Amino acid sequence: MTSRRRRDHAPFVTCLTMKCPNCKADSEGRFCSSCGTPLAGATCTTCRAKLAPGSKFCTQCGESVHARASYSQLPWIIAGVAIVLAIVVLILPGSRGSGGTSTTAAPFASIGSAPSGGTATPPPLTGTPREQADRLFNRIMQERSAGNDEQAKFFVPMATQAYQAAAPLDNDGLYHLSLIQSVGGDFEGARSTANSILQTSPNHLLALAALAEADVGAGDSAGAREAWQRFLDHVTEEKAKDLQEYRDHAPILGQYEEDARKMVGR
C-alpha cells in the first residue's frame, strides 16, 4: 500500500500590482514606492481618513499626502528643496521691484491674516475644506497684491483642488475660484465659473467683475467692456441687497467700480 505524504500549505497570498496614477510606475501596497502617491486602500497618516488614489491632499485634514514619501527618496527630496530655495532666492529680488512695493490692486491685501513674505510656504490647512480653500485664496490674493505673481501662481493648483473638494460652492466660493483660475492663466475656466454665478444671479457684481477680468486675460476687450457696463448698470440695486459677499469684499467692490468707469468711460 502506497502511503501519501500530506503537505501543509502556507496561506496563499497575492500582492496586487497597480500602475501609479502619478508617475505610472508599477507599484504594490497602499502607496507608490517611487513617488509616494496613494494607491487603493491608502489612508491619511494624520487623521486616518481614506484617501482617493492619486490624491495630493487629505480632504478631511488637509495634510499633504506626499509628506508620507518613502525614506528612500529623502536624499532626492532634500536636493529638490535646496534647488527650489536657490531659485526663490534668485527670483524674489527681481519680482518685488526696486522699491519693494506694488501698484497693483491693494484692497485684497487686507483679506486674511497670512503674511506676504515671498516664500512658498502654504497657510496651515486646518478646518473644513472650505476654510482651507479660503485661506489659500487669501494667500494668492496677498501675493498678487504685493506683485509676487510667481508666488501667487505657485498656490493656484492647490487652491483649485481645495475649492473642488469644498463643492458645492456658493456664489462667493465660485467668485474666489474664478479669480484663482485667472491668476493661473485658465481664462476659459474663469469665464465659465463666473457665468455659473450669473446663471442664477444675472447681475451679481463680483461675478461680473470676475468675468471682466477673465475677458481681459483672454484678450477679449469687447467682452470685458460689456461685463463692466452691466456692472455699472446694476451696481446701485445690487449693493442695496446687502449680500454677505458684498460686505466681505466691500474694499474691492469700490476698486471694481473705478475700473468699470475707466473701461467704459463713465
Rosetta blueprint (number, residue, H / E / L):
1 M L
2 T L
3 S L
4 R L
5 R L
6 R L
7 R L
8 D L
9 H L
10 A L
11 P L
12 F L
13 V L
14 T L
15 C L
16 L L
17 T E
18 M E
19 K E
20 C L
21 P L
22 N L
23 C L
24 K L
25 A L
26 D E
27 S E
28 E E
29 G L
30 R L
31 F E
32 C L
33 S L
34 S L
35 C L
36 G L
37 T L
38 P E
39 L L
40 A L
41 G L
42 A L
43 T E
44 C L
45 T L
46 T L
47 C L
48 R L
49 A L
50 K E
51 L L
52 A L
53 P L
54 G L
55 S L
56 K L
57 F E
58 C L
59 T L
60 Q L
61 C L
62 G L
63 E L
64 S E
65 V H
66 H H
67 A H
68 R H
69 A L
70 S L
71 Y H
72 S H
73 Q H
74 L H
75 P H
76 W H
77 I H
78 I H
79 A H
80 G H
81 V H
82 A H
83 I H
84 V H
85 L H
86 A H
87 I H
88 V H
89 V H
90 L H
91 I H
92 L H
93 P H
94 G H
95 S H
96 R H
97 G L
98 S L
99 G L
100 G L
101 T L
102 S L
103 T L
104 T L
105 A L
106 A L
107 P H
108 F H
109 A H
110 S H
111 I L
112 G L
113 S L
114 A L
115 P L
116 S L
117 G L
118 G L
119 T L
120 A L
121 T L
122 P L
123 P L
124 P L
125 L L
126 T L
127 G L
128 T L
129 P H
130 R H
131 E H
132 Q H
133 A H
134 D H
135 R H
136 L H
137 F H
138 N H
139 R H
140 I H
141 M H
142 Q H
143 E H
144 R H
145 S H
146 A L
147 G L
148 N L
149 D H
150 E H
151 Q H
152 A H
153 K H
154 F H
155 F L
156 V H
157 P H
158 M H
159 A H
160 T H
161 Q H
162 A H
163 Y H
164 Q H
165 A H
166 A L
167 A L
168 P L
169 L L
170 D L
171 N H
172 D H
173 G H
174 L H
175 Y H
176 H H
177 L H
178 S H
179 L H
180 I H
181 Q H
182 S H
183 V H
184 G L
185 G L
186 D L
187 F H
188 E H
189 G H
190 A H
191 R H
192 S H
193 T H
194 A H
195 N H
196 S H
197 I H
198 L H
199 Q L
200 T L
201 S L
202 P L
203 N L
204 H L
205 L H
206 L H
207 A H
208 L H
209 A H
210 A H
211 L H
212 A H
213 E H
214 A H
215 D H
216 V H
217 G H
218 A L
219 G L
220 D L
221 S H
222 A H
223 G H
224 A H
225 R H
226 E H
227 A H
228 W H
229 Q H
230 R H
231 F H
232 L H
233 D H
234 H H
235 V H
236 T H
237 E H
238 E H
239 K H
240 A L
241 K L
242 D L
243 L L
244 Q H
245 E H
246 Y H
247 R H
248 D H
249 H L
250 A H
251 P H
252 I H
253 L H
254 G H
255 Q H
256 Y H
257 E H
258 E H
259 D H
260 A H
261 R H
262 K H
263 M H
264 V H
265 G L
266 R L
